[in-house]
Amino acid sequence: MIRKYLRPQATYLAWLDVSGVIEKVGAGEQAARETKLQDASKPAVTPEMILERWFVEKAKVHLNPGSSYGTGGAAHMRMNLGTSRKLIAKALDNMSAALAKL
């Protein structure tokens, strides 16, 4: 479901292409609905924001919405890898299990 991952050079941040996941969970439509219902003075809800909540709820993993880093971050999530391999493996296992249920 996560389309690709390119091994970064000299960083502890991973950028994950989650465009397929956004589509599978209906995050684009949900973001549009939430944006429509909220005060117009607030910034639009993005599909990545919806997916951020989805990963917290379903996988107990907090990723950062790529859209919060600019338009180039759309359909991406940022994962901080600055921790132990054991915790990274646990996060990836949790994400994999949640995605397998889609």
MMTF fields as JSON, N, C-alpha, C and O atoms, coordinates in Angstrom:
{
  "mmtfVersion": "1.0.0",
  "mmtfProducer": "UNKNOWN",
  "numBonds": 407,
  "numAtoms": 408,
  "numGroups": 102,
  "numChains": 1,
  "numModels": 1,
  "chainsPerModel": [1],
  "groupsPerChain": [102],
  "chainIdList": ["A"],
  "bondAtomList": [4, 2, 8, 6, 12, 10, 16, 14, 20, 18, 24, 22, 28, 26, 32, 30, 36, 34, 40, 38, 44, 42, 48, 46, 52, 50, 56, 54, 60, 58, 64, 62, 68, 66, 72, 70, 76, 74, 80, 78, 84, 82, 88, 86, 92, 90, 96, 94, 100, 98, 104, 102, 108, 106, 112, 110, 116, 114, 120, 118, 124, 122, 128, 126, 132, 130, 136, 134, 140, 138, 144, 142, 148, 146, 152, 150, 156, 154, 160, 158, 164, 162, 168, 166, 172, 170, 176, 174, 180, 178, 184, 182, 188, 186, 192, 190, 196, 194, 200, 198, 204, 202, 208, 206, 212, 210, 216, 214, 220, 218, 224, 222, 228, 226, 232, 230, 236, 234, 240, 238, 244, 242, 248, 246, 252, 250, 256, 254, 260, 258, 264, 262, 268, 266, 272, 270, 276, 274, 280, 278, 284, 282, 288, 286, 292, 290, 296, 294, 300, 298, 304, 302, 308, 306, 312, 310, 316, 314, 320, 318, 324, 322, 328, 326, 332, 330, 336, 334, 340, 338, 344, 342, 348, 346, 352, 350, 356, 354, 360, 358, 364, 362, 368, 366, 372, 370, 376, 374, 380, 378, 384, 382, 388, 386, 392, 390, 396, 394, 400, 398, 404, 402],
  "bondOrderList": [1, 1, 1, 1, 1, 1, 1, 1, 1, 1, 1, 1, 1, 1, 1, 1, 1, 1, 1, 1, 1, 1, 1, 1, 1, 1, 1, 1, 1, 1, 1, 1, 1, 1, 1, 1, 1, 1, 1, 1, 1, 1, 1, 1, 1, 1, 1, 1, 1, 1, 1, 1, 1, 1, 1, 1, 1, 1, 1, 1, 1, 1, 1, 1, 1, 1, 1, 1, 1, 1, 1, 1, 1, 1, 1, 1, 1, 1, 1, 1, 1, 1, 1, 1, 1, 1, 1, 1, 1, 1, 1, 1, 1, 1, 1, 1, 1, 1, 1, 1, 1],
  "groupList": [{"groupName": "MET", "atomNameList": ["N", "CA", "C", "O"], "elementList": ["N", "C", "C", "O"], "formalChargeList": [0, 0, 0, 0], "bondAtomList": [1, 0, 2, 1, 3, 2], "bondOrderList": [1, 1, 2], "singleLetterCode": "M", "chemCompType": "L-PEPTIDE LINKING"}, {"groupName": "ILE", "atomNameList": ["N", "CA", "C", "O"], "elementList": ["N", "C", "C", "O"], "formalChargeList": [0, 0, 0, 0], "bondAtomList": [1, 0, 2, 1, 3, 2], "bondOrderList": [1, 1, 2], "singleLetterCode": "I", "chemCompType": "L-PEPTIDE LINKING"}, {"groupName": "ARG", "atomNameList": ["N", "CA", "C", "O"], "elementList": ["N", "C", "C", "O"], "formalChargeList": [0, 0, 0, 0], "bondAtomList": [1, 0, 2, 1, 3, 2], "bondOrderList": [1, 1, 2], "singleLetterCode": "R", "chemCompType": "L-PEPTIDE LINKING"}, {"groupName": "LYS", "atomNameList": ["N", "CA", "C", "O"], "elementList": ["N", "C", "C", "O"], "formalChargeList": [0, 0, 0, 0], "bondAtomList": [1, 0, 2, 1, 3, 2], "bondOrderList": [1, 1, 2], "singleLetterCode": "K", "chemCompType": "L-PEPTIDE LINKING"}, {"groupName": "TYR", "atomNameList": ["N", "CA", "C", "O"], "elementList": ["N", "C", "C", "O"], "formalChargeList": [0, 0, 0, 0], "bondAtomList": [1, 0, 2, 1, 3, 2], "bondOrderList": [1, 1, 2], "singleLetterCode": "Y", "chemCompType": "L-PEPTIDE LINKING"}, {"groupName": "LEU", "atomNameList": ["N", "CA", "C", "O"], "elementList": ["N", "C", "C", "O"], "formalChargeList": [0, 0, 0, 0], "bondAtomList": [1, 0, 2, 1, 3, 2], "bondOrderList": [1, 1, 2], "singleLetterCode": "L", "chemCompType": "L-PEPTIDE LINKING"}, {"groupName": "PRO", "atomNameList": ["N", "CA", "C", "O"], "elementList": ["N", "C", "C", "O"], "formalChargeList": [0, 0, 0, 0], "bondAtomList": [1, 0, 2, 1, 3, 2], "bondOrderList": [1, 1, 2], "singleLetterCode": "P", "chemCompType": "L-PEPTIDE LINKING"}, {"groupName": "GLN", "atomNameList": ["N", "CA", "C", "O"], "elementList": ["N", "C", "C", "O"], "formalChargeList": [0, 0, 0, 0], "bondAtomList": [1, 0, 2, 1, 3, 2], "bondOrderList": [1, 1, 2], "singleLetterCode": "Q", "chemCompType": "L-PEPTIDE LINKING"}, {"groupName": "ALA", "atomNameList": ["N", "CA", "C", "O"], "elementList": ["N", "C", "C", "O"], "formalChargeList": [0, 0, 0, 0], "bondAtomList": [1, 0, 2, 1, 3, 2], "bondOrderList": [1, 1, 2], "singleLetterCode": "A", "chemCompType": "L-PEPTIDE LINKING"}, {"groupName": "THR", "atomNameList": ["N", "CA", "C", "O"], "elementList": ["N", "C", "C", "O"], "formalChargeList": [0, 0, 0, 0], "bondAtomList": [1, 0, 2, 1, 3, 2], "bondOrderList": [1, 1, 2], "singleLetterCode": "T", "chemCompType": "L-PEPTIDE LINKING"}, {"groupName": "TRP", "atomNameList": ["N", "CA", "C", "O"], "elementList": ["N", "C", "C", "O"], "formalChargeList": [0, 0, 0, 0], "bondAtomList": [1, 0, 2, 1, 3, 2], "bondOrderList": [1, 1, 2], "singleLetterCode": "W", "chemCompType": "L-PEPTIDE LINKING"}, {"groupName": "ASP", "atomNameList": ["N", "CA", "C", "O"], "elementList": ["N", "C", "C", "O"], "formalChargeList": [0, 0, 0, 0], "bondAtomList": [1, 0, 2, 1, 3, 2], "bondOrderList": [1, 1, 2], "singleLetterCode": "D", "chemCompType": "L-PEPTIDE LINKING"}, {"groupName": "VAL", "atomNameList": ["N", "CA", "C", "O"], "elementList": ["N", "C", "C", "O"], "formalChargeList": [0, 0, 0, 0], "bondAtomList": [1, 0, 2, 1, 3, 2], "bondOrderList": [1, 1, 2], "singleLetterCode": "V", "chemCompType": "L-PEPTIDE LINKING"}, {"groupName": "SER", "atomNameList": ["N", "CA", "C", "O"], "elementList": ["N", "C", "C", "O"], "formalChargeList": [0, 0, 0, 0], "bondAtomList": [1, 0, 2, 1, 3, 2], "bondOrderList": [1, 1, 2], "singleLetterCode": "S", "chemCompType": "L-PEPTIDE LINKING"}, {"groupName": "GLY", "atomNameList": ["N", "CA", "C", "O"], "elementList": ["N", "C", "C", "O"], "formalChargeList": [0, 0, 0, 0], "bondAtomList": [1, 0, 2, 1, 3, 2], "bondOrderList": [1, 1, 2], "singleLetterCode": "G", "chemCompType": "PEPTIDE LINKING"}, {"groupName": "GLU", "atomNameList": ["N", "CA", "C", "O"], "elementList": ["N", "C", "C", "O"], "formalChargeList": [0, 0, 0, 0], "bondAtomList": [1, 0, 2, 1, 3, 2], "bondOrderList": [1, 1, 2], "singleLetterCode": "E", "chemCompType": "L-PEPTIDE LINKING"}, {"groupName": "PHE", "atomNameList": ["N", "CA", "C", "O"], "elementList": ["N", "C", "C", "O"], "formalChargeList": [0, 0, 0, 0], "bondAtomList": [1, 0, 2, 1, 3, 2], "bondOrderList": [1, 1, 2], "singleLetterCode": "F", "chemCompType": "L-PEPTIDE LINKING"}, {"groupName": "HIS", "atomNameList": ["N", "CA", "C", "O"], "elementList": ["N", "C", "C", "O"], "formalChargeList": [0, 0, 0, 0], "bondAtomList": [1, 0, 2, 1, 3, 2], "bondOrderList": [1, 1, 2], "singleLetterCode": "H", "chemCompType": "L-PEPTIDE LINKING"}, {"groupName": "ASN", "atomNameList": ["N", "CA", "C", "O"], "elementList": ["N", "C", "C", "O"], "formalChargeList": [0, 0, 0, 0], "bondAtomList": [1, 0, 2, 1, 3, 2], "bondOrderList": [1, 1, 2], "singleLetterCode": "N", "chemCompType": "L-PEPTIDE LINKING"}],
  "groupTypeList": [0, 1, 2, 3, 4, 5, 2, 6, 7, 8, 9, 4, 5, 8, 10, 5, 11, 12, 13, 14, 12, 1, 15, 3, 12, 14, 8, 14, 15, 7, 8, 8, 2, 15, 9, 3, 5, 7, 11, 8, 13, 3, 6, 8, 12, 9, 6, 15, 0, 1, 5, 15, 2, 10, 16, 12, 15, 3, 8, 3, 12, 17, 5, 18, 6, 14, 13, 13, 4, 14, 9, 14, 14, 8, 8, 17, 0, 2, 0, 18, 5, 14, 9, 13, 2, 3, 5, 1, 8, 3, 8, 5, 11, 18, 0, 13, 8, 8, 5, 8, 3, 5],
  "groupIdList": [1, 2, 3, 4, 5, 6, 7, 8, 9, 10, 11, 12, 13, 14, 15, 16, 17, 18, 19, 20, 21, 22, 23, 24, 25, 26, 27, 28, 29, 30, 31, 32, 33, 34, 35, 36, 37, 38, 39, 40, 41, 42, 43, 44, 45, 46, 47, 48, 49, 50, 51, 52, 53, 54, 55, 56, 57, 58, 59, 60, 61, 62, 63, 64, 65, 66, 67, 68, 69, 70, 71, 72, 73, 74, 75, 76, 77, 78, 79, 80, 81, 82, 83, 84, 85, 86, 87, 88, 89, 90, 91, 92, 93, 94, 95, 96, 97, 98, 99, 100, 101, 102],
  "secStructList": [7, 7, 7, 7, 7, 7, 7, 7, 1, 1, 7, 1, 3, 3, 3, 3, 3, 7, 2, 2, 2, 2, 2, 2, 2, 6, 2, 2, 2, 2, 2, 2, 2, 2, 2, 2, 2, 1, 7, 6, 6, 1, 7, 7, 7, 7, 2, 2, 2, 2, 2, 2, 2, 2, 2, 2, 2, 2, 2, 1, 7, 7, 7, 3, 3, 4, 4, 4, 4, 7, 4, 4, 4, 6, 6, 3, 3, 3, 3, 3, 7, 7, 1, 7, 2, 2, 2, 2, 2, 2, 2, 2, 2, 2, 2, 2, 2, 2, 2, 2, 6, 7],
  "xCoordList": [0.802, 0.0, 0.852, 0.539, 1.918, 2.836, 3.655, 4.378, 3.546, 4.04, 5.542, 6.015, 6.291, 7.73, 8.415, 7.86, 9.615, 10.447, 11.854, 12.427, 12.404, 13.776, 14.67, 14.396, 15.73, 16.646, 17.293, 17.96, 17.094, 17.651, 19.155, 19.701, 19.798, 21.216, 21.379, 20.919, 22.039, 22.41, 21.209, 21.229, 20.182, 19.037, 18.384, 18.614, 17.589, 16.85, 15.35, 14.537, 14.993, 13.592, 13.28, 14.035, 12.176, 11.735, 10.47, 9.579, 10.398, 9.212, 8.518, 9.088, 7.292, 6.528, 5.439, 4.653, 5.397, 4.342, 3.113, 3.103, 2.096, 0.892, -0.337, -1.469, -0.113, -1.239, -2.25, -3.455, -1.786, -2.702, -3.498, -4.662, -2.889, -3.575, -4.638, -5.743, -4.308, -5.269, -6.527, -7.646, -6.326, -7.468, -8.245, -9.475, -7.54, -8.193, -9.057, -10.14, -8.598, -9.359, -10.326, -11.045, -10.348, -11.261, -10.872, -11.735, -9.577, -9.118, -9.359, -9.594, -9.305, -9.559, -10.979, -11.214, -11.919, -13.332, -13.621, -14.347, -13.047, -13.272, -12.676, -13.281, -11.511, -10.891, -11.77, -11.941, -12.327, -13.214, -14.449, -14.868, -15.039, -16.222, -15.894, -16.629, -14.775, -14.406, -14.087, -14.431, -13.439, -13.114, -14.396, -14.501, -15.359, -16.641, -17.402, -18.073, -17.292, -18.045, -17.383, -18.041, -16.113, -15.423, -15.492, -15.901, -15.093, -15.033, -14.119, -13.006, -14.593, -13.841, -12.514, -11.643, -12.353, -11.102, -9.975, -8.809, -10.333, -9.328, -8.734, -9.393, -7.493, -6.903, -7.634, -8.206, -7.601, -8.282, -7.7, -6.504, -8.569, -8.142, -7.613, -8.259, -6.45, -5.853, -6.026, -6.227, -5.949, -6.017, -4.913, -5.116, -3.766, -2.664, -3.001, -2.576, -3.75, -4.188, -5.13, -5.051, -6.024, -6.941, -6.141, -6.413, -5.169, -4.348, -3.483, -3.219, -3.044, -2.294, -3.134, -2.646, -4.388, -5.284, -5.532, -5.603, -5.664, -5.912, -4.762, -4.994, -3.522, -2.371, -2.267, -1.877, -2.603, -2.583, -3.624, -3.34, -4.824, -5.913, -5.692, -5.858, -5.324, -5.258, -3.906, -3.849, -2.813, -1.483, -0.717, 0.355, -1.27, -0.593, 0.761, 1.724, 0.82, 2.035, 1.685, 0.691, 2.508, 2.279, 3.272, 4.483, 2.732, 3.522, 3.128, 2.03, 4.007, 3.707, 3.149, 3.7, 2.056, 1.489, 2.479, 2.959, 2.768, 3.696, 3.197, 3.996, 1.877, 1.311, 1.637, 1.603, 1.95, 2.298, 3.692, 4.09, 4.431, 5.77, 5.762, 6.825, 4.59, 4.48, 3.78, 3.488, 3.515, 2.75, 3.464, 2.795, 4.773, 5.508, 5.281, 5.613, 4.726, 4.494, 3.144, 2.836, 2.335, 1.016, 1.161, 2.054, 0.278, 0.243, 1.472, 1.817, 2.123, 3.289, 3.149, 2.474, 3.793, 3.892, 5.37, 6.154, 5.74, 7.126, 7.232, 6.468, 8.182, 8.41, 9.786, 10.782, 9.842, 11.099, 11.711, 11.094, 12.917, 13.607, 14.677, 15.513, 14.653, 15.665, 15.383, 15.222, 15.322, 15.072, 15.721, 16.435, 15.483, 16.1, 15.492, 14.349, 16.26, 15.761, 14.559, 13.641, 14.575, 13.472, 12.157, 11.127, 12.186, 10.973, 10.542, 9.348, 11.506, 11.17, 10.498, 9.494, 11.053, 10.464, 9.047, 8.159, 8.824, 7.487, 6.51, 5.382, 6.946, 6.091, 5.746, 4.592, 6.732, 6.486, 5.581, 4.721, 5.766, 4.884, 3.451, 2.513, 3.283, 1.935, 1.295, 0.111, 2.088, 1.563, 1.175, 0.123, 2.009, 1.733, 0.452, -0.366, 0.277, -0.93, -2.177, -3.205, -2.096, -3.249, -3.572, -4.743, -2.56, -2.783, -3.313, -4.079, -2.917, -3.383, -4.886, -5.511, -5.466, -6.901, -7.757, -8.985, -7.121, -7.896, -8.464, -9.138],
  "yCoordList": [-1.192, 0.0, 1.266, 2.221, 1.282, 2.414, 2.163, 1.17, 3.047, 2.793, 2.616, 1.683, 3.488, 3.346, 4.066, 4.955, 3.653, 4.285, 4.346, 3.319, 5.525, 5.693, 5.883, 6.718, 5.117, 5.209, 6.594, 6.99, 7.324, 8.677, 8.647, 7.652, 9.749, 9.888, 10.941, 12.073, 10.554, 11.472, 12.134, 13.338, 11.368, 11.903, 10.791, 9.606, 11.183, 10.209, 10.36, 9.921, 10.979, 11.167, 10.378, 10.421, 9.664, 8.913, 9.566, 9.944, 9.694, 10.211, 9.05, 8.408, 8.787, 7.655, 8.135, 9.019, 7.558, 7.841, 7.038, 5.81, 7.729, 7.069, 7.34, 7.245, 7.674, 8.021, 6.881, 7.132, 5.647, 4.509, 4.327, 3.929, 4.613, 4.484, 5.573, 5.316, 6.773, 7.881, 7.489, 7.718, 6.901, 6.48, 5.352, 5.389, 4.36, 3.19, 3.558, 2.997, 4.496, 4.851, 6.007, 6.409, 6.542, 7.645, 8.949, 9.761, 9.152, 10.34, 11.628, 12.675, 11.568, 12.77, 13.269, 14.462, 12.346, 12.711, 13.192, 14.167, 12.503, 12.901, 14.282, 15.086, 14.564, 15.88, 16.969, 18.033, 16.707, 17.684, 17.943, 19.089, 16.861, 17.024, 17.846, 18.767, 17.503, 18.218, 19.68, 20.555, 19.946, 21.327, 22.123, 23.276, 21.506, 22.164, 22.517, 23.547, 21.653, 21.845, 22.82, 23.322, 23.088, 23.932, 25.407, 25.76, 26.249, 27.688, 27.99, 27.47, 28.829, 29.149, 29.854, 29.891, 30.41, 31.101, 30.129, 30.519, 28.866, 27.858, 27.252, 27.216, 26.779, 26.138, 24.834, 24.179, 24.483, 23.272, 22.025, 21.948, 21.064, 19.753, 19.001, 18.982, 18.386, 17.668, 16.157, 15.673, 15.426, 13.967, 13.41, 12.409, 14.053, 13.601, 13.774, 12.965, 14.807, 14.996, 13.87, 13.358, 13.492, 12.383, 11.1, 10.317, 10.882, 9.674, 9.653, 8.586, 10.814, 10.896, 10.301, 9.484, 10.715, 10.186, 8.694, 7.942, 8.27, 6.857, 5.993, 4.964, 6.401, 5.622, 5.609, 4.594, 6.702, 6.722, 5.749, 4.965, 5.808, 4.955, 3.48, 2.62, 3.191, 1.797, 1.122, -0.093, 1.903, 1.3, 1.777, 1.257, 2.768, 3.34, 3.922, 3.853, 4.505, 5.121, 6.542, 6.772, 7.487, 8.885, 9.291, 9.305, 9.622, 10.129, 11.577, 11.986, 12.35, 13.751, 13.892, 13.319, 14.651, 14.855, 15.623, 16.694, 15.068, 15.721, 17.074, 17.975, 17.23, 18.496, 19.658, 20.813, 19.376, 20.468, 21.03, 22.033, 20.385, 20.854, 21.512, 21.796, 21.759, 22.425, 21.542, 20.376, 22.113, 21.396, 20.14, 19.204, 20.085, 18.895, 17.715, 16.584, 17.955, 16.883, 16.211, 15.28, 16.672, 16.066, 14.58, 14.174, 13.768, 12.309, 11.624, 10.509, 12.291, 11.718, 11.907, 12.822, 11.031, 11.16, 11.115, 10.423, 11.864, 11.879, 11.013, 11.178, 10.09, 9.196, 9.482, 9.452, 9.757, 10.007, 8.667, 7.883, 8.404, 7.15, 7.309, 6.424, 8.428, 8.712, 7.979, 8.614, 6.662, 5.842, 4.481, 4.287, 3.562, 2.239, 1.438, 1.668, 0.511, -0.382, -1.182, -1.479, -1.524, -2.296, -1.516, -2.083, -0.222, 0.598, 0.843, 0.874, 1.018, 1.197, -0.065, 0.011, -1.224, -2.494, -2.644, -3.093, -2.277, -2.366, -1.439, -1.831, -0.221, 0.727, 0.191, 0.262, -0.339, -0.871, -2.094, -2.261, -2.949, -4.101, -3.662, -4.226, -2.652, -2.143, -1.535, -1.745, -0.779, -0.178, -1.262, -1.179, -2.26, -3.352, -4.087, -4.402, -4.358, -5.046, -4.213, -4.747, -2.914, -2.038, -1.978, -2.025, -1.876, -1.797, -3.112, -3.114, -4.214, -5.531, -5.706, -6.527, -4.94, -5.037, -4.243, -4.321, -3.482, -2.667, -3.517, -2.998],
  "zCoordList": [0.0, 0.0, 0.0, -0.711, 0.786, 0.7, -0.555, -0.64, -1.519, -2.862, -2.957, -3.607, -2.325, -2.438, -1.299, -0.654, -1.088, -0.081, -0.644, -1.008, -0.715, -1.173, 0.032, 0.893, 0.094, 1.227, 1.25, 0.294, 2.341, 2.418, 2.686, 3.163, 2.371, 2.66, 3.747, 3.605, 4.83, 5.913, 6.591, 6.847, 6.877, 7.601, 8.419, 8.177, 9.365, 10.167, 9.926, 10.74, 8.813, 8.459, 7.2, 6.229, 7.22, 6.046, 5.498, 6.259, 4.194, 3.525, 2.837, 1.955, 3.244, 2.738, 1.783, 2.125, 0.6, -0.37, 0.052, -0.039, 0.507, 1.024, 0.159, 0.633, -1.094, -1.965, -2.068, -2.101, -2.118, -2.183, -0.911, -0.957, 0.218, 1.509, 1.632, 2.11, 1.207, 1.245, 0.484, 0.944, -0.676, -1.491, -0.809, -0.761, -0.288, 0.329, 1.526, 1.695, 2.365, 3.567, 3.334, 4.249, 2.117, 1.812, 2.488, 2.819, 2.692, 3.411, 2.634, 3.237, 1.312, 0.51, 0.686, 0.881, 0.616, 0.769, 2.188, 2.388, 3.168, 4.559, 4.83, 5.541, 4.277, 4.457, 3.853, 4.448, 2.672, 2.028, 2.881, 3.043, 3.433, 4.294, 5.538, 5.896, 6.196, 7.42, 7.14, 7.936, 6.024, 5.654, 5.435, 5.854, 4.783, 4.484, 5.766, 5.834, 6.78, 8.023, 9.0, 9.912, 8.818, 9.796, 9.418, 8.311, 10.338, 10.14, 8.951, 8.869, 8.036, 6.818, 7.093, 6.224, 8.287, 8.602, 8.958, 9.029, 9.18, 9.52, 8.247, 7.208, 8.331, 7.151, 6.812, 7.683, 5.54, 5.074, 5.739, 6.018, 5.982, 6.462, 5.245, 4.197, 5.379, 4.251, 4.418, 5.532, 3.33, 3.441, 4.351, 5.039, 4.348, 5.199, 6.678, 7.503, 7.022, 8.41, 8.828, 9.945, 7.909, 8.186, 8.358, 9.268, 7.503, 7.571, 8.827, 9.381, 9.274, 10.537, 11.671, 12.453, 11.749, 12.787, 12.598, 13.57, 11.342, 11.048, 11.553, 12.188, 11.275, 11.736, 13.259, 13.836, 13.912, 15.379, 15.927, 16.833, 15.371, 15.862, 15.535, 16.4, 14.312, 13.849, 14.101, 14.292, 14.105, 14.232, 15.466, 15.775, 16.169, 17.34, 16.952, 17.715, 15.735, 15.213, 14.796, 14.108, 15.216, 14.855, 13.781, 14.001, 12.609, 11.493, 11.28, 11.658, 10.683, 10.396, 8.985, 8.045, 8.823, 7.488, 6.605, 6.977, 5.451, 4.533, 4.069, 3.814, 3.954, 3.48, 4.413, 3.988, 5.663, 6.579, 6.295, 6.887, 5.391, 5.007, 3.637, 3.085, 3.081, 1.789, 0.77, 1.035, -0.397, -1.414, -1.912, -2.348, -1.865, -2.275, -1.348, -1.701, -0.179, 0.781, 0.647, 1.391, -0.293, -0.492, -0.787, -1.53, -0.204, -0.372, 0.219, -0.172, 1.156, 1.839, 3.349, 3.819, 4.081, 5.531, 5.878, 5.228, 6.912, 7.365, 8.606, 9.557, 8.592, 9.727, 10.295, 9.572, 11.584, 12.272, 12.657, 13.378, 12.18, 12.449, 13.523, 13.704, 14.233, 15.257, 16.559, 17.601, 16.517, 17.7, 17.478, 16.495, 18.365, 18.255, 17.106, 16.71, 16.586, 15.537, 16.032, 15.267, 17.31, 17.89, 17.804, 17.441, 18.134, 18.061, 16.621, 16.324, 15.733, 14.317, 13.788, 13.081, 14.132, 13.689, 14.225, 13.5, 15.473, 16.081, 15.345, 15.048, 15.055, 14.337, 12.951, 12.528, 12.246, 10.907, 10.954, 10.09, 11.954, 12.117, 12.376, 11.813, 13.232, 13.533, 12.284, 12.021, 11.518, 10.302, 9.298, 8.664, 9.16, 8.228, 8.611, 7.747, 9.897, 10.363, 10.103, 9.684, 10.347, 10.098, 8.626, 8.248, 7.785, 6.341, 5.786, 4.822, 6.38, 5.918, 6.119, 5.448, 7.035, 7.322, 6.348, 6.392, 5.472, 4.511, 3.394, 2.504]
}
